[in-house]
């Protein structure tokens, strides 16, 4: 019985989202495009407001907007009537969430917004409501019915409101050209923060950087690899420019082919020339992707002139929990 009820709820919400998608391709499309352009052109902040469950969605959307490059905050409409209206200034843009469009606390904000010259974008399911009539742009989130068996508890309508808000946030992200580097700047904490750490914060440098000269004898190469414990060493010239690398795999292949003379050879004889490199300013996630593509466990960090600055090992990314 419970599973059947859950299926009905999910089916109802799926149908509501499907109809929302169909409207986006028809009636809602021009208004959605205009909303994107209005927000991009907004010199101030996007102020999102809503009461009850719409307010909870508004708080989430304000956070999503702000974290994806659109300055935004949530304004509680009831608090606005008791002084917080001063948080809205000329140049801002108001996004009002109200399915029925007759939420008293929200409609009280409309005259003040007009006086300030603040534009209004409405998310509503009632196109003839007070909110819809007062708004500059209306995004239709109407649903045929709620998932609640009594057609009362906001369920399908809140799913539609949340989904369209997310769609608007991502459209804005793409319109602004918001990139991974921007995420790194706005998400310094948590797992996202770890994912967007820079290579320079994780690489082995200075005394921890394994390096040998091209003519270094094989015992010295093996010692350097063992001392740093990275399973490899860089091979550099007198100017610290990268010449190649020697890995555990290179040593094994050398022992198989030239076992009797291996210890009498030099780093140049065993190295892999032109290994994969990365800049210190690249994201750790980019380094991980490169390692996976090349099927390697280490990347040499070099500057624009090819000088070695560090080494990044796959284990360094494991400890950063990128997997």
N, C-alpha and C positions, 0 to 999 in steps of 0.2 A: 504493500500500500504506500509506504513512504517513498520507495523508488519510483513508483508510478507518478506520485505527486511531484517529485523532483523532475521527472522527464517532462511533465506538462509545463512546469515553470520554465525550464530551459527552452522548450519548444516555443513557448509564448514569447520569451525574450529574443530568441533567434529570429522569429517572424517579425518582431518589432524592429530589429536591426536591419533585416532585409528590406523592409519597407522604407526605412530611413535611407538606406543606400540607394534605393530606387528614386526617392525624392531628390537625393543629392545629384543624380543624373538628370533631373528635370527641374521641378519648381525651386528647390533649395540651392541649385547650382550657382546661379548668378549672385544670390545673396551671400553665399559662402565665399565666393571669390571676392566680392566687395568687402566682406568682413576681414579677409586676409590683408587686402590692400589698405583698409582703414587702420588696422592695427600696426602694420609695418610703417605707415606714415605718421603714426601717433608720436608726438614729441614728448609725451609724458609717460604715465604708467597705465597699464590695464587694471582697472579696479573691478573685481568680480564680487557680486553680491547675491545672496539667496537666503531664504529662511528654511528652517527644518532640514529635511533630507537634501533639498536643493542647496542649502548652505554648506552641508558637509561635502557635497560634490564640488561646490564652488571653492572650498578650501583646497581640495585636492587639485583642481584645475589651476588655481593661482600658483600653487607650488610647481606644477608641471610647466606652466608658462615660464615662470621665473628661472627654472633650472635648464630651460632650453633656449634661452636668449631673449625672452620677451619680459621686460620688467613688469612685475605684477604683484598685487597683494589682495587679500580678501577683506572686505568691509562688511561687518554684520549690520544688516539694515536697521535693526532695532537700536543698536548702539549709535548708529549714524544720527538718529533723531535726538540723541542726548549728548551731542558734542562731537562725535567722530566724523560728522559730515565735513569737518575741517581737514580731513585727510585727503579729500578730493580737491584738486586744484585745476585751474585752466590748463588745457593741454592734455589732460587725462582722457581716458575712454572707459565708459561704464559698460560692463557686460552683466546683464541682469538675468538670473535664472528663476523662472517661475512657471511651472507647467500650466497652471490655471490662469496665470496672467492677472490675477486680482489680489495678490498678496499685498495687504494694506501697507506694511512697513516698506516694501519695495516701491510701491506707487507713490509714497510720500517723498521718495528721493528724486523722482522725475522732475518736478518743477525746479528744485534746487540745481539739478544737473543742467537743465536748460538755461538757467540764469548764468551759470558758469561757462556756458558754451561747450559743455562736455557732451560728446556724442554717446548714444545708447544703442547697444546691440542686445537684442532679446533672444533668449532661448525659451520658447513657450510652445505649448500644444494648443493654445486657444488664439487663433489668428484675429478674432474680433474683440479681444480683451483690452482692458485699459492699457496694459503694458505694451501689447502689440501695436496699438494705435499711436502710442507716444514714442515708440522706438524709431530710430533711423533705419535700422536693419532688423529683420525678423528671421530667425532660423527655426523652422517648423520641426518640432520633436514629437508631434502627436502620435499616439498609438491607438490601436483599435480597442484594446482592453489591457488591464493589468494582469499580471500572473496570479495575483491573489484571487481565490475562488469567489470572493465577494466583490471583486473588481474595485477594491478600495485602497489597499496598501500599495504605495508607490513602488513598483518593481520594474515592469517593462519600461515605464516612462523614465525612471531614473537611469536604467541601463542605456536608453537612447540619449539622455542628456549627457551622461558621462562619455559615451562613445563619440558623440559629435564634438564635445569639448576636446577630447584627445585628438580627434582628426584635425581640429583647428590648430592645436598646439604643434602637431607634426608638420602640417602645411606651412606654418610660420617658420619652423626650424629649417625646412628646406628652402623656403623663400629667402631667408636671411643667409643661407650658406653656412649654417652652424655646423662645425666640424668636431672631430674627436678632440682636437686641441682645446676647443671651447668647453667641451665637457670636462676636460682635465682641470681647467681653470675654475669651474663652478662646482666640482665634486671632489674636494680634497680629502674627504673622509670616507670610511666604510669600504666596501668591496670595490665600488666604482673608483674610489680614490686610489686603491692599490692597483687597479687595472690601468689607471692613467698616470702612474708614476713614470718618470723619465728614466731612460737608460742610465744616465749619469748618476742617479741615486742608487743604483743597484750594482753597477759594474765593479770589478776588481781593478784597482789602480795603484799607483805608487809602488811601494814595496811588495804589494800583493799581486802585482802584474807579472806573469811569467814571460821572460824574454831572453833570447840568446842571439848571438851573432851568427851569420851564415856559415862561418868557418869554425864554429864551436864543435869540439869533438863529441862523439855520441855519448860518452859517459856524462859529460856536462849537461847535455840535452836531457838525458834521463833524470839526472839529479834535479834539474830545474822543474821538470814536470812533476816529480814526486814532492818537491818542496812546497809547491803551491796547491797541489791536490786537485787540479782542474782537468786532468787527463789531457792536457795540451800545453804547448808553449808557443808564443809568437816568435818569429824570426825577423829581426830588424837590422837595418844598416846603421852606420855611424850617426846618421841624423834621426834615428828612431822611426824611419819610414818603414812601413810593412813590406817585407819581402815574401813571407809565407808563414805557414804554421806547421807544427809537427804535433800529431795527435797519437793517442794510444793505437788507433787503427793503422796509422802510418808506420809505427814501430813494428806492429805484428806483420804487416805486409813486407817490410824490409827484412825481418828475420826469416820469413819464408823464402824470399828470393835470394838473399845474400847472407845467409846465416853465418858463414865462416868469417866474413869480413865486416859484419855489421858494426861491431864496436870500434872499428878503425875508420869509420866513415864520419862525415860531418852533418850538421843540421841541414845544409843545402842538399845533401844527397837524399835525405828522408822527407823533406818538407813538401807540403802541397802549396804551390804558388797561387797567387790571386784568390785567397779565401774570401768567404762572404764577410762583409763589414757592415757597420751601422754607425750613424752619428750619435753622439751623446745626448742630443736634444730629442731624439725620437722617443715615442711612447713604448713602455714595456710590452704592451699588447702588440705593437707592430713587430717588435723583436721576436715575440713568441710565434707570430704568424710566419715570419721569415724562417725561423728554425724548423717549424713544421713542414713548410714547403720544401726546404732543402734537405730535410731529414738529418739535421746536425744538432749537436748539443752545445756548441759555443759560437759566439759571434765576437769578432774583433771590433773594438770601438776606435774609429780613426777620425782625425780632423780633415778639413778640406784639402790639405796637402799630403794626406796619406800617412801622417805620423800617428803612431799608436798611442791612444790615451787610456785604454782599458780593455778588459775582457768581460763579457757577459756570459754566464753559464746557465744552462737550463734549470739547474737546481736553484739558482737565484730567483727564478720566476715561480718555481714551485712554492718557495717560502712566502712569495707574495700572494699566493692563492689565486692565480689567474685561471686555474683549471676548473 
